[in-house]
């Protein structure tokens, strides 16, 4: 599966309401993450509406960092995480859920499905 296909899958999962942003990112890499669905759901459960309920880090970005740790077996994850944060901020406009979701002139900076897409795309870029 290409990174573009993974990003679309994650975005579609979030748009459908099937899962929160963190879970949508993790599920798009479930073939590379050695975790059962129940454990994956438990890990992702605290990040709905951003860590801390809109006030904290975007759940999609958190999901990408968690996935990076699993996929790389923890090797190089701090370096990848730093790059993910930079790339995500560039593509989404912010890293904090509240900043992404608070409407300005009637429009949010980046909606959840797009944040999921951006996080997966950034992760794919740094896994190569």
Secondary structure, 3 states (H helix, E strand, C coil): CCHHHHHHHHHHHHHHCCCCHHHHHHHHCCCCCCCCHHHHHHHHHHHCCCCCCCCCECHHHHHHHHHHHHHCCCCCHHHHHHHHHHHHHHHHCCCEHHHHHCCECCECCCCHHHHHHHHHHHHHHHHC
